[in-house]
C-alpha cells in the first residue's frame, strides 16, 4: 500500500469519525456537502503530452482533449460555537497540480482542508491546521470563481497553507488576520524556518478590499533568504448585476550570492449576471517574471478569458469558456514534443453540488 492510499484511508476515517460525532450533536449544526467538477478542454496546440498551461500549473482544466474530473470534494464542517472544524476530502486533476511542490504531497494529496477553530470572543477567532490561503481573488474551487479556469496570479500564489491564524473583527466592515505558517503552499517543511502572513480587509455594501502579505524563507534547506510578497485585491459592485474586481501582486525572492529575483502581476475581472441562471465574466491578466523567480521561466505571460455561466438547475453549474494565453517564452506544449509561445483553449466545465 503506497502513501497515497494511506492518505485516502486516513482521510476517510477522519470523515467517518466526524460524521459519527455530528450525528450525536444537537447544536451548532454540522453541515455535510460537496461537489463533482468535470470538464473537457480543447487545446489548439494539440499537445502530445495532453498538458494545458505550463508544467506544474493549471489547477483547473489541466488536461487537453480529454474528458476529465477536475475536482471531487466532500466536506463536513461546523461553525465555531465556541469550537468548530472544517474537513475536506478532494480528488482529481486539481489535487495533482496544487500539491505538486509540497514535500508532504503523498501523505496529504487527498486533503484540502483539515482545521479546528475556536471563537475566543465575539471579535477574535483562532484556527489551526490546513486551510485555504488568505491570498488572492480566485479560490481553489472553480464553482466559486467568476471564470472556470484561474488566472496566472492565482497559479503563482498559494491556494492553501498550513499553520495557525488569528482573525479579529474590529467592526462589521473592518477585520485583520495574522498567520504563522510552514511556508508557501506547503504542509511538509523544506527547511527549519517558519513564515508569516497578514491581512487587513474591508467589506462594505458595494466595495470589498484586502491587502495581504507573506514573508518567509522558502528555498529548500535555506533558513536565511526570504520571499517577500504583497497582494492587493478589490471588488466593486457597480450595479446589482454588474461587478468588477482587480488584483495586484508584487513579489521578491532573495537568492544566496545572487541578486534578488522579482515578479509583478496584475489582473482585472468583470461579471454581469443577467439573472439568477445566466451570467458572463471576463478576465485579463499579465504576469511579469523576468528573473524566473517563480513561474518556471524568465518570461512575461498573460491571458484573456471569456466565460458564460448557466445554471440549468439549482445544484448544477455549467461554464463554457474561451481562453488565450501568450508568453514571451515557449512554455506551452505542442504536438510532436514541440513548444509554443501561445495557447488557445475552449472549455466546458460542469459542476454538480450537494
Secondary structure, DSSP 8 states (H G I E B T S, - for coil): --HHHHHHHHHHHHHHHHHHHHHH--SS-EEEEEEEEEEEEEETT--TT-B-SSTT--SSS-BSSSEEEEEEEEEEEE--SSEEEEEEEEESHHHHHHTTT-TTHHHHTTEEEEEEEEE-SSSEEEEEEEEE-SS-SS-S-GGGSSSSS--HHHHTS-SEEEEEEEEEESSSSEEEEEEEESSTT-SS-SSS--EEEEEEEEE-SSEEEEEEEEEEE-STT-SSSEEEEEEEEEEEE-SSSEEEEEEEEEEEEEETTEEEEEEEEEEEEEEEESSSSEEEEEEEEEEEETT-SSSSSSEEEEEEEEEEEEEEETTEEEEEEEEEEEESS--EE-GGG-EESEEEEEEEEEEEE-
